[in-house]
Amino acid sequence: MMCQKQRYLVGLLLIGCLSQEPGPAFLFAQSQPARRPPIELVDPFLGVDNGGNTTPAAGVPFGFVRICADTLDQTTSGYNSAAEIVGFSHTHVSGTGGASKYGNFQVTPIVGKMRLSELSSQKSEERASPGYYMVKLSKSGIIAELTATRLAGMHRYTFPVADQAHLLIDVSSLIKTSVEQLIQHRQKPVDCQVRIIAPNRIEGTGHFVGGWNPAPYTLHFAAEVDPKPVRWGTWIDGAISPQSKSAHGERVGSYFTFESRKRTRVHLKVGISFISTKKASTNLDQEIPDWNFERIRSKAERLWTESLSRIQVYGGTDSQRQLFYSCLFRAHYMPHDLTGENMWWTSDEPHYEDFYCLWDTFRTLNPLLTVVEPERERDMIRSLIDTYLHTGWMPDARIAGTNGMTQGGSNSDVVIADAAIKGLSGFDYVKAYEAMAKNAEVDSPRPLHEGRELGDYLRLGYISMPTVKLRDLPASGVPASANEYKHPGYQALRNTRSASRTMEYAYNDFCVAQMAWVLGRKADQQKYLRRSRNWTNLWDEQTRSIRPRFADGRWLTPFSPIHNYPDEEYDFWDAPFYEGNGWQYTTYVPHDVQGLIKRFGGREKFVTWLDEFFEKGVYNPGNEPDFMAPYLYIHAGRPDRTADRVREILSTRYATGRAGLPGNDDAGAMSAWYIWGAIGLYPNAGQDYYYIGSPIFPRVALSLGDNKTFTIDAQETSSSNRYVQSVTLNGRSLTRPWLRHSEIARGGHLVLTMGSTPSPWGRENPPFSLSLVDKNWGTSH
C-alpha cells in the first residue's frame, strides 16, 4: 500500500499533468465529502458571550446599518444572550470594550393594548446567518426577521391573531451598558424629533451625547411601512398622542397600528444618514426600492459570499471550518463604510468611520485586509489621510465623526507603513508621510485623543512617570476639550501610560522610518531608526523587563513585572502600562526582537523566559499587547515552540458557539488572530514579512485578485503533526521560517511537510531585526 505521503505526491503529479495551477477541488475530491459553502458555515453568534461582546446583527460587509436585537442588561454591542429582547435597533458596534455607542432608532413589535412599557420578551427559535437575523418573541408569538443594505434596513414581522398589532419606533433609543463603573459614560439623547410625512411614512432626527467617545453626534432616519396602518401617532416622555404628526423632546417616538384579526405580515424599511432626513430618505429609496425582503436578503448573502470566498480552506474538522469562517465573517464588520455620508467636511474621498480602535486592528485585521481585501484597505487608508487633511490629525480611534481615546501610540502610522512597505497602491504616499511625520514631531494639544505626547519622549528618550494620579485631580475623568487639557492638574499628569506608550512610540517611529525609506528620504529614515531604539531606555536588567521610570532616571519602586494594570491605585488612563504589565510589554519590540534576545543573554535564555511567560499564565490571549508573543520563538530559532503555543491557543482558547472567543473581539482583531494562526502565517504589522507557523488545514487558498492565488499545502498536518519538517516555495527549498509579502502577493504554492517531532527546519536565518541586518533584507533597513 502507498503511504499517505506517496499518495499525496502522486496526486500532485496528476495535477501537474492536468493543469498548471494547483487544483484543490480535484486533490480532495477522493477523500472529502461535498463541501458546504463558507456562508453556510458562519455562526453570527460567535463571541456574543464570555466577554466577546459581538452582535449577531444583520448587515453587509463593512455596512453601517446593522440591525439586531437589543436586550436588557446590555453589553457594548447591545446584545446579551441571557436577557430578554426589548427591540431591534439599526446601528451597532461589535466586540468592543469600555462604554458603547449607537443603538439608534429601535423598533419594537407588540400585540394587544398600545403601551410604552413592559415591552421586553424572552426569545425562542433564534437564528442568524450572514445578512439575516430571525427570532420569535415568546411573550407575543411575533416572528421578527431582519436584513440590511449598507445604509438601510428591512424588517419583516409576522403577527399572530390578536386584537391589535403595533410597531413602536423609539427615536431616542441608545445602547446603555450595565457595567456599573461605565454608567457615568453612558449615552443619552439630548434632543430628538419625529414627523409623520404620510400615514405609512415617517422621518426624524436624534441628537446624542456620551458613550465610548463622549462627543455629540446627530443621526437621521426615514421609514416606511407596508401595509398601510389603520392608526398612527407619536409619543413623548411616555405620553401617547394619537394622530399627532410630530413630536419633539428628549424621549420621543412614533407608532403604527395594524389590523390583526388574522395572521398578519408587516414590512418596515428604514434608511439612515448622518447628513439629513432627506439623505436618509434617498438612501432608503435607492437601496430598498420595493418590499421584496428576500431580494434584499439575497443581495446581502451575495456580498458575504464574495467576501468569504477570498480564503478557501480544505480539510480540518467541521468545527474548525465553522470557527474559521465565523471569524472571517467577524473580520468584515468595522470600520463602517460611510462613503457619501461625510457630513463633517466636503470631500470626494472614500469615508470610513468607527475605527474603534486601530490599537486593536493594526496588528491582525488591517494586514489581513491588505492581503484579501486590498481595495477595501486602500480606501480605509485614504479615509485616514483625508481625516488628517481636514482635522489636522490621523485618528488612532474614531467614531461618529470625532477622534476618540488613543490607547497607546499613533498606530495609524503602523497601518500605513504596513500597506506601503507591501506595495499597496492607490493612496497618496507623500500626504500619508506628512501625517505620520506630524505624529512624530508635533506635540499634540490633545494627546489622549490624537497624535502623541512628545515632551519627555524627545527630551529623555522615554516617557517618564507622572507625579500625580488621575484620581488625585479635582474632577474625575479624562479631559475632552482643549480647555480641560490646560487644567494645571492635568498638566502634571500628561505622561500617562508612560511605559506602554514609550514602547509603542518606538515602534511608531520605526514605521515612520519605513515610510521614509519607501519615499527615498534617507536622512529621515536614519533619524527615526535611531528613535525606534528608545525602547531600550526602559529595559531594566534587574527585573529582565520593561520598567517605568521617572524623569530623574529613578525606576518605579516597588515594581513587579507581572503585576497587571489598572489596579487599585491606577486607572486605565494613568497606569504606567495600558491594560497589561511589564512582561507583556517586554514582548512588544516588533522591529528588534534580536536586540531583546541579546539583552536576555542569547537564544536559550530568551526561550526559557518565553516558556516562563506562558507557563506562569502571564500571557493573555484575550488582549492585543500579547498577540505576537507566541511567534517570538521563531526569532530564537525555535519555530517548534511557536507551533506548540499557537496550536494550544487555537484549540483551547477559541471554540465554536456563543462563548467561543477568548476576549473582546475588538472590531475583528481577535477573530483575525485565529485566521492567521489557522492558515499557518502571521504578519509582523508594519513590516513586509510573515512568520511561517503551523497550519491546521491541509490546504488553504488565498484569492489575491487578478486571477492570482497563493496556496498553502500542509497535507500531513494534524494535532500531533504540528511541526514543520521542510518547506518548498514554488518547488524550491525554503529554509527560512518567514515569507516576504511579495512572495505571497504574486501568487504561488507553499508546501509544508509536517511531522510529529520538532526538526532542524527554520532554526537559522531569522526574520528582520534592527539589531540583526543581513543580506536578505538588502538596503531597506
C-alpha positions in Angstrom: 0.0 0.0 0.0 1.1 3.6 -0.7 1.8 5.7 2.4 0.0 9.0 2.8 3.0 11.0 1.6 3.3 8.8 -1.6 -0.4 9.2 -2.4 0.0 13.0 -1.9 3.0 13.1 -4.4 1.1 11.0 -7.0 -1.8 13.5 -6.6 0.4 16.4 -7.2 1.9 14.7 -10.3 -1.6 14.2 -11.7 -2.5 17.8 -11.0 0.7 18.9 -12.8 -0.4 16.8 -15.9 -3.9 18.2 -15.9 -3.3 21.8 -15.1 -0.6 24.4 -14.5 -2.4 25.6 -11.3 -2.9 23.7 -8.1 -6.3 22.0 -8.1 -7.8 21.9 -4.5 -11.1 20.5 -5.6 -9.5 17.7 -7.5 -7.0 17.0 -4.8 -9.6 16.5 -2.1 -12.4 15.0 -4.2 -11.5 11.4 -3.3 -11.3 12.0 0.5 -13.6 14.8 1.2 -17.5 14.8 1.4 -19.3 17.5 -0.5 -18.1 20.9 0.8 -20.6 23.3 2.4 -20.1 26.8 1.0 -18.5 29.2 3.5 -21.6 31.2 4.1 -23.4 28.1 5.5 -20.6 27.6 8.0 -20.8 31.1 9.5 -22.2 31.4 13.0 -23.0 35.1 13.7 -23.5 34.2 17.4 -19.8 33.5 17.8 -18.5 35.6 20.7 -21.7 37.1 21.9 -21.0 35.7 25.4 -17.9 35.3 27.6 -16.9 38.9 27.1 -16.6 38.7 23.3 -19.2 41.5 23.1 -20.1 40.6 19.5 -23.5 41.0 17.9 -25.4 38.7 15.5 -26.7 41.7 13.6 -27.9 41.5 10.0 -25.8 43.6 7.7 -23.4 43.6 4.8 -19.6 43.7 4.8 -18.5 46.9 6.5 -22.0 48.3 6.2 -23.2 51.0 8.7 -26.7 49.6 9.2 -26.5 46.5 11.4 -30.0 45.5 12.6 -30.1 43.4 15.7 -32.0 42.5 18.9 -31.3 44.9 21.8 -31.7 43.2 25.2 -31.9 44.1 28.8 -28.6 44.0 30.7 -26.7 45.1 27.6 -23.0 44.6 26.6 -21.4 47.2 24.4 -23.0 45.5 21.3 -26.4 45.9 22.9 -26.9 42.1 22.9 -26.9 39.6 25.8 -27.9 36.0 25.2 -29.3 35.6 28.7 -31.5 38.7 28.7 -34.9 39.5 27.3 -35.3 41.4 24.0 -36.6 44.9 24.1 -36.5 45.8 20.4 -34.4 46.0 17.3 -32.2 48.9 16.5 -30.2 49.8 13.4 -26.7 50.8 14.5 -24.2 48.7 16.5 -20.5 48.3 17.2 -19.2 44.8 17.7 -16.7 43.2 20.0 -15.6 46.4 21.7 -14.9 47.0 25.4 -15.5 50.1 27.5 -18.6 52.2 27.0 -20.7 51.7 24.0 -22.0 53.7 21.1 -25.1 53.8 18.9 -28.2 51.5 19.2 -30.3 54.1 17.3 -33.9 54.1 16.2 -35.2 51.0 18.0 -38.3 49.2 16.6 -40.4 47.1 19.0 -43.4 45.0 17.7 -46.2 44.3 20.3 -49.7 42.9 20.3 -52.7 43.9 22.5 -53.2 47.3 24.1 -51.0 50.1 22.8 -48.3 50.8 25.5 -44.8 52.1 26.0 -43.8 49.9 29.0 -43.5 46.2 29.7 -42.1 45.7 26.2 -39.4 43.0 26.8 -39.8 39.4 25.9 -38.0 36.1 26.2 -36.9 34.7 22.8 -37.2 31.3 21.1 -36.3 29.9 17.7 -33.5 32.4 17.3 -31.2 32.0 14.4 -28.9 34.1 12.2 -26.8 33.9 9.0 -24.7 36.5 7.2 -27.2 39.2 6.2 -30.1 37.8 8.2 -31.5 37.6 11.7 -34.7 35.9 13.0 -36.3 35.4 16.4 -39.7 34.5 17.8 -40.8 36.6 20.8 -42.1 34.1 23.3 -44.5 36.5 25.1 -46.4 37.5 22.0 -45.6 34.9 19.4 -44.4 37.6 17.0 -41.8 36.4 14.5 -39.2 39.1 13.7 -36.9 38.9 10.6 -34.2 41.4 9.7 -31.9 42.1 6.8 -30.0 45.1 5.6 -28.0 47.0 2.9 -25.1 49.4 3.6 -27.3 52.3 4.7 -30.8 50.9 5.1 -32.5 48.1 6.9 -35.6 46.0 6.3 -37.8 44.3 8.9 -40.5 41.6 8.4 -42.8 41.0 11.3 -45.3 38.2 11.4 -48.0 38.9 14.0 -50.3 36.2 15.4 -54.1 36.7 15.5 -54.6 39.4 18.1 -56.9 42.3 19.0 -54.3 44.8 17.7 -50.7 44.7 16.3 -48.3 47.7 16.7 -44.8 48.8 15.7 -43.2 51.3 18.1 -40.3 53.3 16.9 -38.1 54.9 19.6 -36.2 57.8 18.0 -34.2 58.4 21.2 -33.1 54.8 21.8 -29.4 54.0 22.7 -27.3 51.2 24.0 -26.6 51.5 27.7 -24.1 49.1 29.1 -24.9 47.6 32.5 -21.4 47.8 33.9 -21.6 49.9 37.0 -18.3 51.8 36.5 -19.3 52.8 33.0 -22.7 54.4 33.9 -21.1 57.9 34.0 -20.1 57.3 30.4 -23.4 56.2 29.2 -25.0 57.6 26.1 -28.1 59.8 26.4 -30.4 61.6 24.0 -30.4 65.4 24.2 -32.9 66.4 21.5 -35.0 64.2 19.2 -37.7 64.8 16.6 -40.1 62.7 14.7 -42.5 63.7 11.9 -45.3 61.7 10.2 -45.0 62.5 6.5 -47.8 60.2 5.4 -49.9 57.5 7.2 -47.2 54.9 6.3 -44.0 57.1 6.2 -42.1 59.0 8.9 -38.8 60.7 9.3 -36.8 62.0 12.3 -33.6 63.1 13.9 -31.7 62.2 17.1 -29.0 64.3 18.8 -27.0 62.2 21.3 -24.0 62.6 23.6 -21.9 60.2 25.8 -20.7 56.7 25.2 -17.2 55.5 24.4 -16.4 58.8 22.6 -18.5 61.3 24.6 -18.6 63.9 21.8 -22.1 64.6 20.4 -23.4 63.2 17.2 -26.5 63.5 15.1 -28.2 60.8 13.1 -31.3 61.0 10.8 -33.7 58.4 9.6 -36.6 57.8 7.2 -39.0 54.9 7.5 -41.9 53.4 5.6 -44.3 50.5 6.5 -46.5 48.2 4.4 -49.4 47.6 4.6 -50.9 51.0 5.4 -51.6 51.2 9.1 -55.1 51.8 10.5 -53.9 54.2 13.1 -50.7 56.1 13.8 -49.3 58.7 16.1 -46.4 59.9 18.2 -45.3 59.7 21.8 -43.2 62.0 24.0 -41.9 61.2 27.5 -44.2 58.2 27.9 -47.4 60.1 26.8 -49.1 58.8 23.6 -50.5 61.3 21.1 -52.9 59.5 18.7 -52.9 61.0 15.2 -50.3 63.5 16.2 -48.0 64.3 13.3 -44.9 65.3 15.2 -43.1 65.2 18.5 -40.0 66.9 19.8 -38.1 66.3 23.0 -35.6 64.2 24.8 -37.6 60.9 24.7 -39.8 60.7 21.6 -41.1 58.2 19.1 -44.0 57.1 16.9 -46.2 54.1 16.4 -48.2 52.3 13.7 -51.2 50.1 14.4 -52.4 47.3 12.1 -55.4 45.1 11.7 -54.6 41.7 13.2 -57.7 39.6 13.1 -55.8 37.0 11.1 -52.1 36.2 10.9 -50.6 39.5 9.6 -47.3 40.2 8.0 -45.9 43.8 8.2 -42.8 45.1 6.4 -40.8 48.1 7.6 -37.8 49.7 5.8 -35.6 52.3 7.3 -32.9 54.5 5.8 -30.1 56.1 7.9 -28.0 59.1 7.3 -25.5 61.4 9.1 -26.3 64.2 6.7 -30.1 64.9 6.8 -33.5 63.3 6.8 -33.7 64.0 3.0 -30.5 62.0 2.5 -31.9 59.2 4.8 -35.0 59.1 2.6 -32.8 58.9 -0.5 -30.7 56.1 1.0 -34.0 54.3 1.8 -35.5 54.7 -1.7 -32.3 53.8 -3.6 -31.2 50.8 -1.5 -34.6 49.3 -0.8 -36.9 50.5 -3.5 -39.6 47.8 -3.0 -41.0 45.4 -0.4 -39.1 42.3 -1.6 -37.5 41.1 1.7 -36.0 38.1 0.1 -34.3 40.1 -2.7 -32.6 42.3 -0.1 -31.5 39.3 1.9 -30.2 37.5 -1.2 -28.2 40.6 -2.2 -26.6 40.7 1.3 -25.8 37.0 1.0 -24.1 37.5 -2.4 -21.9 40.2 -0.8 -21.0 37.9 2.0 -20.3 35.0 -0.3 -17.9 37.2 -2.2 -16.0 38.3 0.9 -15.9 34.8 2.5 -14.6 33.2 -0.7 -11.4 35.2 -0.5 -10.0 32.4 1.6 -10.8 28.8 0.9 -9.8 26.1 3.4 -9.9 22.4 2.8 -9.8 19.6 5.3 -9.9 20.1 9.0 -12.8 19.2 11.2 -16.3 20.6 10.9 -15.8 22.7 14.0 -12.5 24.1 12.7 -14.1 25.1 9.4 -17.1 26.6 11.1 -14.9 28.6 13.5 -12.7 29.8 10.7 -15.4 31.2 8.5 -17.2 32.7 11.5 -14.0 34.5 12.4 -13.6 35.6 8.7 -17.2 36.9 8.9 -16.3 38.9 12.1 -13.3 40.4 10.3 -15.7 42.2 7.9 -17.6 44.3 10.5 -15.7 47.5 11.2 -14.8 50.2 10.4 -18.1 51.2 8.7 -18.2 52.4 5.1 -19.8 55.8 5.2 -18.7 56.9 1.8 -21.2 59.5 0.7 -22.2 60.2 4.3 -19.4 62.6 5.3 -21.2 65.5 6.9 -18.1 66.7 8.7 -16.3 68.2 5.6 -16.6 68.2 1.8 -14.5 65.6 0.1 -14.7 63.1 -2.8 -12.6 60.6 -0.9 -13.9 57.3 0.5 -15.0 57.9 4.0 -14.9 55.4 6.9 -16.0 55.9 10.5 -15.7 53.8 13.6 -12.0 52.9 13.6 -12.7 51.6 17.1 -9.7 51.2 17.6 -6.6 50.9 15.4 -4.7 50.0 18.6 -6.5 46.7 18.2 -6.9 46.2 14.5 -3.5 47.2 13.2 -1.9 44.0 14.5 -4.1 41.4 12.7 -7.1 42.8 10.9 -5.6 45.5 8.7 -2.8 43.2 7.5 -5.4 40.6 6.7 -7.4 43.1 4.6 -4.2 44.1 2.8 -3.9 40.5 1.5 -7.6 39.6 0.8 -9.4 42.9 0.5 -6.7 45.3 -0.8 -9.1 47.7 -2.4 -11.0 48.0 0.9 -7.8 48.6 2.9 -6.7 51.2 0.4 -10.0 53.1 0.8 -9.7 52.9 4.6 -6.2 54.4 4.4 -7.4 57.1 2.0 -10.1 58.0 4.6 -7.4 58.2 7.4 -5.4 60.6 5.2 -8.4 62.6 4.3 -9.3 62.9 8.0 -5.8 64.3 8.6 -6.1 66.8 5.8 -9.4 68.2 7.3 -8.9 67.8 11.0 -5.1 68.1 11.4 -4.5 64.6 12.7 -4.9 61.0 11.7 -7.0 59.2 14.3 -5.9 56.2 16.3 -9.5 55.8 17.2 -12.6 57.4 15.8 -16.3 57.0 15.9 -19.4 59.0 14.8 -17.4 61.9 13.4 -14.9 62.6 16.2 -11.5 61.2 17.1 -11.7 59.1 20.2 -9.4 57.9 23.0 -5.9 57.0 22.0 -5.0 53.9 23.9 -1.3 53.9 23.1 0.7 55.2 20.2 -0.1 56.8 16.9 -0.9 53.4 15.3 -2.3 54.8 12.1 1.4 55.0 11.4 1.6 51.2 11.5 -1.4 50.7 9.3 0.0 53.0 6.6 3.6 51.6 6.8 2.2 48.1 6.6 0.4 48.9 3.4 3.2 51.0 1.8 6.1 48.6 2.6 3.9 45.9 0.9 3.4 48.0 -2.2 -0.3 48.7 -1.8 -1.1 51.3 -4.4 -3.9 53.9 -4.8 -3.2 56.3 -1.9 -1.1 59.4 -1.6 2.2 58.3 -0.1 3.5 61.8 0.3 0.4 63.0 2.2 0.5 59.9 4.3 4.1 60.5 5.3 3.2 64.1 6.1 0.6 62.9 8.5 3.0 60.4 10.0 5.8 62.9 10.4 3.4 65.3 12.2 2.6 62.5 14.7 6.3 62.0 15.3 7.3 65.7 15.5 4.4 67.8 16.8 3.4 67.6 20.4 -0.4 67.1 20.4 -2.6 69.6 22.3 -5.0 66.6 23.0 -2.8 63.6 23.2 -5.5 61.4 24.7 -7.4 61.9 21.5 -4.9 62.3 18.7 -1.2 62.5 18.0 1.5 61.9 20.6 2.8 63.2 23.9 6.3 64.2 22.8 7.9 66.3 25.6 9.8 63.8 27.6 9.9 61.3 24.8 12.1 63.6 22.7 14.0 65.1 25.6 14.7 61.9 27.6 14.2 59.2 25.1 11.3 57.8 27.1 8.0 59.0 28.7 8.5 59.5 32.4 6.2 58.5 35.2 3.8 61.4 36.2 4.0 62.5 39.8 0.2 62.6 40.4 -2.6 60.2 39.6 -5.9 60.7 37.7 -7.9 60.1 40.9 -6.0 62.9 42.6 -7.3 65.6 40.2 -10.2 67.8 41.4 -12.5 66.5 38.8 -12.6 62.8 37.9 -12.5 61.6 34.4 -10.2 62.3 31.4 -10.1 65.6 29.6 -12.1 66.1 26.4 -11.9 69.7 25.5 -8.8 71.8 24.8 -9.6 73.9 27.9 -9.7 70.8 30.1 -6.3 69.8 28.8 -5.0 73.1 30.1 -6.1 72.3 33.7 -3.0 72.5 36.0 -3.8 69.1 37.4 -3.8 67.5 34.0 -0.5 69.2 33.0 1.1 67.4 35.9 -0.5 64.2 34.6 0.4 64.5 30.9 2.8 61.5 30.9 0.1 58.8 31.4 0.7 55.2 30.4 4.4 56.1 30.4 5.9 52.7 29.8 3.5 51.3 27.3 3.4 54.5 25.2 7.2 54.6 25.1 7.2 51.1 23.6 4.5 52.0 21.1 6.1 55.3 20.2 9.4 53.5 19.5 7.7 51.2 17.0 5.7 54.0 15.6 9.0 55.7 14.8 10.2 52.6 13.1 7.1 52.7 10.9 7.8 56.3 10.0 11.3 55.2 9.1 9.8 52.5 6.8 7.7 55.1 5.0 10.7 57.5 4.7 12.7 54.6 3.1 9.8 54.0 0.6 10.0 57.7 -0.4 13.7 57.7 -0.6 14.2 60.1 2.4 17.3 58.5 3.8 18.1 61.2 6.4 14.6 60.9 7.8 14.9 57.1 7.8 18.0 57.2 9.8 16.6 59.7 12.3 13.5 57.6 13.0 15.5 54.4 13.1 17.6 55.9 15.9 14.5 57.0 17.7 13.0 53.5 17.3 15.7 52.3 19.7 14.1 54.3 22.6 12.6 51.1 23.9 16.0 50.2 25.3 15.8 53.2 27.7 13.1 51.3 29.7 14.9 48.0 29.7 15.7 47.0 33.3 18.4 44.4 33.7 17.5 43.6 37.3 13.9 42.5 36.5 14.6 41.5 32.9 11.6 43.6 31.9 10.4 46.9 30.6 10.1 49.1 33.7 8.7 52.6 34.2 11.0 55.3 35.4 10.8 58.9 36.5 12.2 61.9 34.8 15.3 61.9 37.0 16.1 58.3 35.9 14.7 56.5 39.1 12.9 53.3 38.4 9.3 52.8 39.7 9.6 51.1 43.1 8.1 48.8 44.3 7.7 47.1 40.9 6.7 43.6 39.8 6.9 42.8 36.1 3.9 40.6 36.3 1.6 43.0 38.1 -1.4 43.9 35.9 -2.7 47.4 35.4 -5.2 49.0 36.0 -5.3 48.3 39.7 -6.5 49.8 43.0 -4.0 52.6 42.6 -4.1 53.4 38.9 -6.9 53.9 36.4 -6.9 52.7 32.8 -5.6 56.0 31.5 -2.9 56.9 34.0 -1.4 53.5 34.7 2.2 53.0 33.6 1.1 50.1 31.4 -2.2 50.3 29.4 -4.1 47.0 30.0 -1.1 45.0 30.8 2.2 44.5 32.7 5.9 44.8 32.3 6.5 41.3 30.9 3.7 41.7 28.4 5.0 44.9 27.0 8.5 43.4 27.0 7.3 41.2 24.2 6.4 44.3 22.2 9.5 45.1 20.2 8.3 44.1 16.8 11.3 45.7 15.0 14.1 44.5 17.2 13.4 41.1 18.7 17.1 40.2 18.2 18.0 43.2 20.3 15.7 41.9 23.0 17.2 38.4 22.8 20.6 39.9 23.2 19.6 41.6 26.5 18.3 38.3 27.8 21.7 36.7 27.2 21.0 34.8 24.0 18.6 32.5 22.3 18.4 29.7 25.0 17.8 32.2 27.9 15.2 34.0 25.8 13.3 30.8 25.1 13.5 29.9 28.8 12.0 33.3 29.6 9.3 32.9 27.0 8.4 29.5 28.4 8.1 31.0 31.8 6.0 33.8 30.4 3.4 31.3 29.0 3.6 28.7 31.8 3.1 31.2 34.6 0.0 32.4 32.9 1.3 35.9 32.2 0.3 35.6 28.5 -3.2 36.8 27.9 -4.7 35.6 24.5 -7.6 37.9 25.1 -5.7 41.2 24.8 -3.8 42.8 22.0 -0.4 43.5 23.6 0.2 39.8 23.7 -0.8 39.0 20.1 2.6 38.5 18.7 4.3 36.8 21.7 3.9 33.2 20.5 5.8 34.0 17.3 8.8 35.4 19.0 10.2 31.9 19.5 10.9 32.0 15.7 13.5 34.7 16.2 15.3 32.5 18.7 15.4 29.6 16.3 12.5 27.6 17.8 9.6 27.6 15.4 8.5 24.3 17.0 7.7 26.2 20.2 5.6 28.7 18.2 3.7 25.7 16.8 3.1 24.4 20.3 1.9 27.7 21.7 -0.3 28.7 18.7 -1.8 25.2 18.4 -2.7 25.2 22.1 -4.3 28.7 21.9 -6.3 27.8 18.8 -7.6 24.6 20.3 -8.2 25.6 23.9 -9.0 29.4 23.8 -11.1 29.5 20.7 -14.2 27.4 20.1 -17.4 27.3 18.1 -20.5 28.8 19.8 -21.5 31.9 21.7 -18.6 31.8 24.2 -16.0 31.0 21.5 -13.7 34.0 21.7 -11.0 34.5 24.4 -11.9 38.2 24.9 -13.4 41.3 23.3 -13.4 40.7 19.5 -12.3 44.3 19.2 -13.8 45.0 15.7 -12.5 41.7 14.3 -8.9 41.9 15.7 -9.4 38.7 17.9 -11.0 36.8 15.1 -8.3 37.8 12.6 -5.7 36.4 15.0 -7.4 33.0 14.7 -7.5 33.3 10.9 -3.7 33.9 10.7 -2.9 31.1 13.2 -5.2 28.6 11.4 -3.7 29.2 7.9 -0.1 29.0 9.2 1.1 32.6 8.7 1.3 35.6 10.9 2.1 39.2 10.0 4.6 41.5 11.8 2.4 44.5 11.1 4.3 47.4 9.6 6.9 45.2 8.0 6.8 43.2 4.8 7.2 39.6 6.2 5.1 36.9 7.7 6.1 34.2 10.1 5.5 30.6 8.9 3.5 28.8 11.6 1.7 25.5 11.7 -1.5 25.3 9.6 -4.4 23.4 11.0 -5.8 22.9 7.5 -4.2 20.6 4.8 -4.8 23.2 2.2 -5.5 26.9 2.2 -6.1 29.0 -1.0 -5.9 32.8 -0.7 -7.6 34.6 -3.6 -5.5 37.7 -4.3 -7.3 39.2 -7.3 -6.2 39.4 -10.9 -6.6 35.6 -11.1 -3.7 35.1 -8.6 -3.9 32.6 -5.8 -1.5 31.7 -3.1 -1.9 28.2 -1.9 -0.5 26.6 1.3 -0.4 22.8 1.4 0.3 21.0 4.7 -1.1 17.6 3.8 0.2 15.7 6.8 -0.9 18.3 9.3 -2.8 17.1 12.4 -3.0 17.8 16.1 0.2 15.7 16.5 1.8 16.5 13.2 2.2 20.1 14.1 5.9 20.6 13.4 7.3 21.8 10.0 9.9 19.4 8.7 10.7 21.1 5.4 9.3 23.7 3.1 9.2 24.5 -0.6 8.0 27.7 -2.3 7.1 27.2 -5.9 9.1 24.0 -6.0 12.2 25.4 -4.4 13.5 24.5 -0.9 12.9 27.3 1.7 14.9 27.0 4.9 13.9 30.4 6.4 10.8 30.5 8.7 9.3 33.6 7.1 7.9 34.9 3.8 8.1 38.3 2.3 4.8 39.9 1.2 5.9 39.9 -2.5 6.3 36.2 -2.4 2.6 35.9 -1.4 1.2 38.8 -3.5 2.4 37.5 -6.8 0.7 34.1 -6.2 2.4 30.8 -5.7 2.5 27.5 -3.9 3.9 26.9 -0.4 4.3 23.3 0.6 4.9 22.3 4.2 5.9 18.8 5.1 4.6 18.2 8.6 5.7 15.8 11.3 5.2 14.8 14.9 8.6 15.8 16.3 10.5 19.1 16.1 13.0 19.3 13.3 16.0 21.5 12.5 14.0 23.4 9.9 13.8 27.2 10.5 16.4 27.3 13.3 18.6 29.7 11.4 18.1 32.8 9.2 15.5 34.5 11.5 13.3 37.4 10.3 14.5 41.0 10.3 15.5 42.8 13.4 17.1 46.2 13.7 20.0 44.7 15.6 20.5 41.9 13.0 20.6 43.2 9.4 21.6 40.6 6.9 21.8 40.2 3.2 18.2 39.0 2.9 17.0 42.5 3.8 19.0 44.4 1.3 19.5 48.1 2.0 15.9 48.9 3.0 16.8 48.7 6.7 
